[in-house]
Amino acid sequence: MNKQKPILGIIGGGQLGSMLAQAAKKIGIQTIILSDDEFAPAANYADHFIYTKYENEENIKAFINKVDVVTFEFENIPYSILSTINKSKPVLPLPEINQVVQDRQKEKSFVNGLGIKTTQWSLVKSKEDIINNANLLPGILKTCTLGYDGKGQYVINSIDDIPNNLFTTNNFILEKLVSLKKEISVVITRYHNGECSIYEPIENKHENQILKHSKIPASINSDIFNQAQDNAKLLSEKLNYVGTMCVEYFITNENELLVNEIAPRVHNSGHLTIDAFNVSQFENHVRAVCDLEKITLSKNSNAEMINIIGKEINNYRGKTFEPNEFFYDYLKKDIKEKRKMGHFTRLLKS
């Protein structure tokens, strides 16, 4: 007899929460979205929507009582909240993983501890620390915690570039700038039993530090292809990860593969998996966290994906598309500069 499918709670109601809810509905999983955004677009796709501040204990308890398992669309949720929920209902991926990947110092140390290369880096707490690590200049100063799409990052070519009063509230890591040939990412889903679905490496291009274009296949050699997948698998195993995660890489002009960041969630670069594979990153994530059957992964087509930023969305709404083209409108209430409003995928001939 088939066991009853669990009700999935999703924290966060943006585009990733929306696509998780859509993937869940496709395979008969009910979803309940918890979001601190009253106008969260995921409300359009979930079976139930709870608007609340994350510190509201009563609403968090109501959420816990309605679901069987919990996941999240972004990693910057206070650990205390995820930990509280995890005492009553399983939270996947494990909240402890966020304590590693939310802090760039801990993340870099974890990755390097496995023998996996990153850019050269150092923890800096003051201007003097940067002076003492002048060998890392020119470099990028990044806040240890928070920050995405380029937020909390400063290019430092010389000591004179250090902003005033920068170290009053945050610690930073200083990363040495690398001679960048290209950027790739590997999306991987790991199941409860340790089995993995690994997507082929995706080649990415950024504009203004926001992902703009992704494509498969990536223009890389077989050694980089295999190493990128092997590293992603090792990282997921050592994190005891359940669900979909993404490892972002730099490839230097010397063809050296360096881990940039780990994203403990479905990822923007993986949006093309919706149309290019038989199982998307979102469906794989839902299947993994809900302990459902793993479907063998196969690629339907090569593809490219374009992020639609800000007012660019107006160029796509109402447009007619070819059979190999797919437009996704995130249905966000307000159009804002640098805000991801949708994406466009085109399937390509092999």
C-alpha positions in Angstrom: 0.0 0.0 0.0 1.4 3.5 -0.9 2.1 5.7 2.0 0.4 9.0 2.2 2.3 11.9 0.7 3.5 14.5 3.3 2.4 18.1 3.4 5.4 20.3 2.6 6.0 23.6 4.3 8.1 26.1 2.4 9.6 29.2 4.2 9.9 32.1 1.7 7.5 33.2 -0.9 9.6 34.5 -3.8 10.2 33.0 -7.2 12.0 29.9 -5.8 9.2 29.2 -3.4 6.8 29.6 -6.3 8.6 27.1 -8.5 8.9 24.7 -5.6 5.1 24.9 -5.0 4.5 24.3 -8.7 6.8 21.3 -8.8 5.1 19.9 -5.7 1.7 20.3 -7.2 2.8 18.4 -10.3 3.6 15.3 -8.2 0.6 15.6 -5.8 2.3 17.2 -2.9 0.4 19.9 -1.0 2.3 23.0 0.0 2.0 25.7 2.7 4.0 28.8 2.2 5.2 30.9 5.2 6.5 34.3 4.2 7.1 37.7 5.7 6.1 39.3 2.4 2.3 40.1 2.3 2.4 40.1 -1.5 4.7 37.1 -2.0 4.1 35.6 -5.5 4.3 32.0 -4.2 0.8 32.6 -2.7 -0.5 32.1 -6.3 0.7 28.5 -6.3 0.6 27.2 -2.8 -2.4 25.3 -1.3 -2.2 27.6 1.8 -0.3 30.8 2.5 0.7 32.2 5.9 1.8 35.8 6.0 3.8 36.5 9.2 6.9 37.9 10.7 9.3 35.1 11.4 9.5 36.0 15.0 5.8 35.5 15.6 5.7 32.4 17.7 2.0 31.8 17.4 2.0 31.8 13.6 5.1 29.7 13.5 3.4 27.1 15.7 0.3 27.2 13.4 2.6 26.6 10.5 4.3 23.6 12.2 1.0 22.0 13.0 -0.1 22.1 9.4 2.9 20.5 7.8 4.9 17.2 7.9 8.2 18.4 6.6 9.7 21.9 6.1 12.2 23.4 3.6 13.1 26.9 2.6 13.8 29.0 -0.6 16.7 31.1 0.8 19.4 30.6 3.4 19.2 33.9 5.3 16.5 32.7 7.7 17.6 33.0 11.4 19.0 29.7 12.6 17.0 30.0 15.8 13.7 29.8 13.8 14.8 26.8 11.7 16.1 25.1 14.8 12.8 25.7 16.7 10.8 24.2 13.8 13.2 21.3 13.5 12.4 20.2 17.1 8.8 19.5 16.0 9.0 18.7 12.3 12.0 17.8 10.1 13.6 20.8 8.4 15.6 19.8 5.3 18.3 20.7 4.5 19.4 20.6 8.1 19.5 24.0 9.8 23.1 23.3 10.9 24.1 23.5 7.3 23.1 27.1 7.2 25.4 27.9 10.0 28.3 26.8 7.8 27.2 28.4 4.4 25.8 31.6 5.9 29.2 32.5 7.1 31.8 32.9 4.4 34.7 32.3 6.8 33.2 28.9 7.9 32.2 28.0 4.4 35.7 28.6 3.0 37.3 26.7 5.9 34.9 23.8 5.4 35.6 23.6 1.6 39.4 23.9 2.0 39.3 21.3 4.8 38.1 18.8 2.3 41.0 19.5 0.0 38.9 21.5 -2.4 40.4 24.8 -3.7 38.9 28.3 -3.4 40.4 31.7 -4.1 43.1 32.8 -1.6 41.4 34.5 1.3 41.8 35.8 4.8 39.4 36.9 7.6 39.7 40.6 8.2 38.3 42.6 11.1 40.0 45.9 10.6 41.9 48.1 8.1 45.1 46.8 9.7 44.2 43.3 8.8 44.0 44.3 5.1 47.3 46.1 5.3 48.8 42.8 6.8 47.3 40.9 3.9 48.4 43.2 1.1 49.4 40.1 -0.9 45.6 39.5 -1.5 45.2 42.9 -3.3 43.6 43.6 -5.6 40.8 41.7 -3.9 37.2 41.6 -3.0 36.0 42.4 0.5 32.9 40.5 1.4 30.8 40.5 4.5 31.1 37.2 6.4 27.3 37.0 6.7 24.4 38.0 4.5 24.9 39.6 1.1 23.8 38.3 -2.3 23.7 39.5 -5.8 26.7 41.7 -5.1 25.4 43.2 -1.9 28.0 43.6 0.9 30.9 43.4 -1.5 33.7 45.9 -2.2 36.5 45.8 -4.8 39.7 46.8 -3.1 42.6 47.6 -5.4 44.7 49.4 -2.8 44.5 50.4 0.8 43.1 53.7 -0.3 39.9 52.0 -1.5 38.8 50.8 1.9 35.4 52.6 2.8 35.3 54.5 6.0 33.6 53.0 9.1 33.3 49.7 7.4 34.3 47.5 10.3 31.9 48.9 12.9 29.3 46.1 12.6 30.6 43.4 10.3 33.6 41.1 9.9 34.7 40.4 6.3 36.8 38.0 4.3 39.2 39.4 1.8 39.5 37.3 -1.4 42.2 37.7 -3.9 40.9 38.6 -7.4 41.5 35.8 -9.8 42.2 35.9 -13.6 38.7 34.7 -14.4 38.1 32.7 -17.6 34.5 31.8 -16.8 32.0 30.8 -14.1 30.1 27.5 -13.9 27.8 25.9 -11.4 26.7 22.4 -10.5 23.2 21.7 -9.2 23.0 18.5 -7.3 20.1 16.8 -5.4 20.9 14.3 -2.6 18.3 12.0 -1.2 17.8 10.5 2.3 19.6 7.3 1.3 22.6 9.1 -0.1 21.8 8.7 -3.8 22.3 11.8 -5.9 21.0 13.3 -9.1 23.7 15.6 -10.5 23.0 17.9 -13.4 25.8 18.7 -15.9 27.8 21.9 -15.2 26.1 25.1 -16.3 28.0 28.0 -17.7 27.1 31.4 -16.3 27.6 35.1 -17.1 26.8 37.9 -14.7 26.0 41.6 -15.2 26.4 44.0 -12.3 27.1 41.0 -10.1 23.6 39.5 -10.9 23.3 36.3 -12.9 22.2 37.2 -16.4 22.7 34.2 -18.7 23.1 30.5 -18.2 23.7 27.7 -20.7 24.2 24.0 -21.2 26.5 22.5 -22.2 29.2 24.5 -20.6 32.3 25.1 -22.8 34.7 23.2 -20.5 36.9 20.2 -20.8 36.1 16.8 -19.5 38.5 17.1 -16.5 36.7 20.3 -15.3 33.3 18.7 -16.0 34.1 15.7 -13.8 36.0 17.6 -11.1 33.1 20.0 -10.7 30.6 17.2 -10.3 32.9 15.2 -8.0 33.4 18.2 -5.7 29.7 18.9 -5.5 29.0 15.3 -4.6 31.7 15.3 -1.9 30.4 18.6 -0.4 26.8 17.3 -0.3 28.0 14.1 1.5 30.1 15.8 4.1 27.2 18.2 4.8 24.8 15.3 5.2 22.7 17.2 2.7 19.1 16.3 1.8 17.6 18.3 -1.1 18.9 20.4 -4.0 22.0 22.5 -3.6 24.3 24.4 -5.9 28.0 24.8 -6.0 29.3 27.9 -7.8 32.8 27.8 -9.3 35.4 30.1 -10.9 37.6 28.8 -13.7 40.8 30.7 -14.0 42.8 31.5 -17.1 45.1 28.7 -16.0 42.2 26.3 -16.0 42.1 25.9 -12.3 38.7 25.1 -10.7 37.9 27.1 -7.6 34.7 26.9 -5.4 33.2 30.3 -5.1 30.1 29.6 -2.9 27.7 26.9 -1.9 24.0 27.7 -2.1 21.9 25.4 0.2 18.8 25.5 -2.0 17.5 25.5 -5.5 19.5 28.0 -7.6 18.9 30.6 -10.3 21.3 28.9 -12.7 19.3 25.8 -12.5 16.1 27.3 -13.8 16.8 25.9 -17.3 16.4 22.4 -15.8 12.6 22.9 -15.8 12.5 22.6 -19.6 15.8 20.9 -20.5 15.5 17.8 -18.2 12.9 15.2 -17.5 13.1 16.2 -13.8 13.7 19.8 -12.7 15.9 20.9 -9.8 12.6 21.9 -8.1 10.9 18.5 -8.5 14.1 16.8 -7.4 14.2 18.9 -4.3 10.6 18.2 -3.4 11.2 14.5 -4.0 14.3 14.4 -1.8 13.0 16.3 1.2 9.6 14.4 1.1 11.5 11.1 0.8 9.9 10.1 -2.5 11.2 8.0 -5.3 14.3 9.3 -7.2 13.7 9.5 -10.9 16.7 8.8 -13.2 17.8 12.1 -14.7 18.0 12.6 -18.4 18.5 15.7 -20.6 15.9 16.5 -23.1 17.7 19.4 -24.8 20.6 21.8 -24.6 19.4 25.2 -23.4 20.1 28.7 -22.4 18.4 30.9 -19.7 18.2 34.6 -19.5 17.3 36.4 -16.3 14.7 39.2 -16.7 15.7 42.1 -14.5 13.6 45.2 -13.5 11.8 46.9 -16.4 13.0 44.3 -18.9 9.9 42.4 -17.9 7.8 44.8 -20.0 9.5 43.5 -23.1 8.3 40.0 -22.5 4.8 40.4 -21.2 2.3 39.9 -24.0 5.0 38.7 -26.4 4.5 35.6 -28.6 7.1 32.9 -28.3 8.3 30.0 -30.4 7.6 26.3 -29.4 11.2 26.0 -28.1 10.9 29.2 -25.9 9.5 29.4 -22.4 8.8 32.6 -20.5 8.3 32.7 -16.7 6.8 35.7 -15.1 7.3 35.8 -11.3 4.2 37.9 -10.8 6.0 40.3 -8.4 3.8 43.2 -7.4 6.4 46.0 -7.9 9.0 46.4 -10.7 12.3 47.5 -9.1 15.8 48.1 -10.5 18.0 45.0 -10.2 15.0 42.9 -9.1 14.6 39.5 -10.7 11.1 39.7 -12.4 11.2 36.5 -14.5 13.3 34.3 -16.7 13.3 33.1 -20.3 14.5 29.7 -21.4 15.3 28.7 -25.0 15.9 25.0 -25.9 18.8 24.6 -28.4 19.6 22.1 -31.0 22.5 19.7 -30.0 
